[in-house]
Amino acid sequence: MTNTVEQDRDTALVQSVDRAITILEILARDGEAGVTDVAGELGVHKSTAFRLLGTLEHRGVVEQSDERGKYRLGVGLIRMAGTTAARIDIVQAARPIAKQLAADTGETVNIAILVDSSALYLDQIAGAAALQPHNWVGRRIPLHATSNGKVLAAALEPDEVDGLLPRLTAYTERTITHRSTLHRELADVRERGFAVAVDELEEGMTALAAPVLDAHGEVVASLSVTGSSFRLDAEALDTAAGRVVRAADEVSAALGWIEMTA
């Protein structure tokens, strides 16, 4: 009996999701529609259509237009679509450059963006030296303990950083756990144009990252090389720094950023 009730509930939930998506498709096709129109296309009672529209409106993905009773796609949906498009643009622009960087350095190249209070990895290219690389794509990693995270955090105001990171978790003995140290580190990142993290997230792992800018000069992503701390020693990091910064600049140019020189 319990299984039957659960199955019925699951079926109803799936049906509601399907109907909600159909409503979005109707509004995308027609621009706007009323409750009666939506109910007719769904083949449901007006009260059901009204509840579905009310839920979607509450979540910001639909909104009522000036004409009473009409609904249209909301800014919440547009914002989500815009964010997705922006991520796709970054990956498409960065992929060939990241492949070349991975070939030049032999290390793993990652592309990350700021999401909430973490860095989210969008893409990864493994270099020849990365025999068993971590698959970071889709993973979120801390801002204060990674080179990508530091680059993204350095683009924020200090009070924004403090708001996003109320607590600095220690992952290794070298992780930055004092707020004053973090702010000094982020100031250094802004000054030199790249960030380094040595054994800060994982023992034996070193990474170096540089910022990627959009057409408006805003930091929208970071590009990094990651490898073993044994291979990426001080001398190797010096060489890698120039390569990573140049590669990040190339991605920025592909996104429309034009650096003004005096």
C-alpha positions in Angstrom: 0.0 0.0 0.0 2.8 2.4 0.9 4.6 1.7 -2.3 1.5 2.5 -4.3 1.0 5.8 -2.5 4.7 6.7 -3.1 4.4 5.8 -6.8 1.3 7.9 -7.2 3.0 10.8 -5.5 6.1 10.4 -7.8 3.8 10.3 -10.8 2.1 13.5 -9.8 5.4 15.3 -9.2 6.7 14.3 -12.6 3.4 15.4 -14.2 3.7 18.8 -12.5 7.2 19.3 -13.7 6.2 18.3 -17.2 3.3 20.8 -17.1 5.6 23.6 -15.7 8.0 23.1 -18.6 5.1 23.1 -21.1 4.0 26.5 -19.6 7.5 27.9 -20.2 7.4 26.7 -23.8 4.0 28.2 -24.3 5.2 31.6 -23.0 8.4 31.4 -25.0 6.3 30.7 -28.2 3.5 33.2 -27.7 5.2 35.9 -25.6 2.4 35.9 -23.1 -0.7 33.9 -22.2 -3.6 33.9 -19.8 -4.7 31.2 -17.3 -7.5 30.1 -19.7 -5.1 29.8 -22.6 -2.6 27.8 -20.5 -5.3 25.5 -19.1 -6.6 24.8 -22.6 -3.2 23.8 -23.9 -2.4 21.7 -20.9 -5.9 20.1 -20.8 -6.4 20.9 -17.2 -8.8 22.9 -15.0 -8.1 26.6 -14.7 -7.5 26.2 -11.0 -4.6 23.8 -11.8 -3.1 26.1 -14.3 -3.4 29.0 -11.9 -1.6 27.1 -9.2 1.2 26.1 -11.6 1.6 29.7 -12.8 1.5 31.0 -9.2 4.4 28.7 -8.3 6.4 29.7 -11.3 5.8 33.3 -10.5 6.9 32.9 -6.9 10.2 31.4 -8.2 10.6 34.4 -10.6 10.6 32.4 -13.8 7.3 33.8 -15.0 5.7 37.2 -14.2 2.4 38.9 -14.8 2.4 41.5 -17.6 0.7 44.9 -17.4 -2.5 43.3 -19.0 -4.4 41.7 -16.1 -4.4 37.9 -16.2 -1.6 37.6 -18.7 1.8 35.9 -17.9 5.2 36.1 -19.6 8.6 34.7 -19.0 10.2 36.3 -15.9 13.6 37.9 -15.4 14.7 34.9 -13.3 14.6 32.6 -16.3 16.3 35.1 -18.5 19.0 35.5 -15.8 19.6 31.8 -15.7 19.7 31.5 -19.4 22.2 34.4 -19.6 24.4 32.8 -17.0 24.5 29.5 -18.9 25.3 31.3 -22.2 28.1 33.2 -20.5 29.6 29.9 -19.2 29.4 28.4 -22.7 31.1 31.4 -24.2 34.0 31.2 -21.7 34.6 27.5 -22.3 34.4 27.9 -26.1 36.8 30.8 -26.1 39.2 29.2 -23.7 39.3 25.6 -24.9 41.8 25.9 -27.8 44.0 28.2 -25.7 43.8 25.9 -22.7 44.8 22.9 -25.0 47.9 24.8 -26.1 48.8 25.8 -22.6 48.5 22.2 -21.4 50.7 21.1 -24.3 53.3 23.8 -23.5 53.5 23.1 -19.8 52.6 19.4 -19.7 50.3 20.2 -16.7 46.6 20.1 -16.2 44.8 23.3 -17.2 41.5 24.3 -15.5 39.0 27.1 -16.2 36.9 28.3 -13.2 34.3 30.8 -12.3 32.9 32.3 -9.1 29.6 30.7 -8.0 28.3 31.7 -4.6 31.3 31.4 -2.2 33.3 28.9 -4.2 35.2 28.5 -7.5 33.4 26.2 -9.9 35.4 24.3 -12.5 33.9 24.6 -16.0 36.6 22.8 -18.0 39.8 20.8 -17.7 42.6 19.9 -20.2 45.1 17.3 -19.0 48.7 17.8 -20.0 51.2 15.0 -20.8 52.7 15.1 -17.3 49.3 14.5 -15.7 49.3 10.7 -15.6 46.3 10.5 -13.3 44.7 13.9 -13.1 41.9 14.8 -10.7 38.7 15.4 -12.6 37.7 18.9 -11.3 34.9 19.6 -13.8 31.7 20.5 -12.0 33.5 20.6 -8.6 33.5 23.6 -6.3 36.6 24.4 -4.5 37.4 27.0 -1.7 38.4 30.5 -2.7 41.1 31.0 0.0 43.0 27.7 -0.6 43.4 27.6 -4.4 45.0 29.7 -7.1 41.8 30.0 -9.1 39.9 30.9 -6.0 42.4 33.6 -5.1 42.2 35.1 -8.6 38.4 35.3 -8.4 38.4 36.6 -4.8 41.0 39.3 -5.7 38.4 40.8 -8.0 36.0 41.5 -5.1 36.0 44.2 -2.5 37.5 43.1 0.9 34.1 43.3 2.6 32.6 41.0 -0.1 35.4 38.5 0.5 34.7 38.6 4.2 31.0 38.1 3.6 31.6 35.1 1.3 34.1 33.5 3.6 33.0 33.9 7.3 35.3 31.0 8.1 38.7 30.1 6.6 38.9 26.3 6.8 42.3 24.6 7.0 42.9 21.9 4.5 46.6 21.5 5.0 49.3 23.1 7.2 49.8 25.7 4.5 46.2 26.8 4.0 45.6 30.5 4.8 43.4 30.6 7.9 44.0 34.2 9.1 41.9 37.0 7.5 44.6 39.6 7.5 47.0 37.1 5.7 44.3 36.4 3.1 43.7 40.1 2.3 47.5 40.7 1.9 47.7 37.7 -0.4 44.8 39.0 -2.5 46.4 42.4 -2.7 49.6 40.7 -4.0 47.5 38.8 -6.6 46.0 42.1 -7.9 49.5 43.7 -8.1 51.3 40.9 -9.9 48.4 39.6 -12.0 48.4 36.0 -11.0 47.9 33.7 -7.9 49.9 30.8 -6.6 48.8 28.0 -4.2 51.4 25.5 -3.0 50.2 22.6 -1.0 47.3 24.7 0.3 44.3 22.5 -0.8 46.2 19.2 -1.0 49.7 18.2 0.0 51.8 17.8 -3.1 49.7 19.9 -5.4 50.7 23.3 -6.7 48.7 25.6 -9.0 49.1 29.0 -10.7 46.2 31.0 -12.1 45.5 34.3 -13.9 42.3 36.3 -14.4 40.1 36.2 -17.5 38.3 39.4 -18.4 35.2 40.1 -20.4 34.7 42.9 -22.9 34.0 45.3 -20.0 37.2 44.5 -18.2 35.5 42.5 -15.4 37.0 39.3 -14.1 34.7 36.5 -15.2 36.9 33.5 -14.9 40.3 32.2 -14.0 42.7 30.0 -16.0 45.2 27.8 -14.1 47.8 25.1 -14.5 48.0 22.5 -11.8 50.6 19.8 -11.2 52.7 18.1 -8.5 54.7 20.4 -6.2 57.8 18.4 -7.2 57.5 19.3 -10.9 56.2 22.9 -10.3 59.1 24.1 -8.2 60.1 27.7 -7.9 61.9 27.7 -11.3 59.1 26.0 -13.1 56.5 28.4 -11.5 58.5 31.4 -12.9 58.3 29.9 -16.4 54.6 28.9 -16.0 53.6 32.3 -14.7 54.3 34.1 -18.0 52.6 31.3 -20.0 49.5 31.3 -17.8 49.1 35.1 -17.9 49.6 35.3 -21.6 47.1 32.5 -22.1 44.5 34.2 -19.9 45.1 37.4 -21.8 44.4 35.6 -25.0 41.1 34.2 -23.6 40.2 37.7 -22.5 40.8 39.1 -26.0 38.6 36.3 -27.4 35.9 37.5 -25.1 36.2 41.0 -26.4 38.6 42.6 -23.9 40.8 45.2 -25.5 43.6 46.5 -23.2 44.2 50.2 -23.4 47.8 51.2 -23.4 49.2 54.7 -22.7 
